[in-house]
């Protein structure tokens, strides 16, 4: 569930807010670790960034993913989790 307004926010600000909300560090968010909380934080950030109108390719570059298809996969999973 989205608990804060995401309209017209910069991508880094959205990511920072997700990290604060979930209690994780930015460096952990951008790490390659796949802990449960980190994966769900990334999914939430992807959904919020996509709602801003950003492309999957841009989000992938921003989150340091290898491919935009990974972002598409996490976006679909995030929608199922009601982020």
Buried (B, 14 or more C-beta within 10 A) or exposed (E): EEEEEBEEBEBEEBBBBBBEEBEBEEEBBBEEEEEEEBBBBBBBBBBBBBEBEBEBBBBBEBBEBEEBEBBBBBBEBBEEEEB
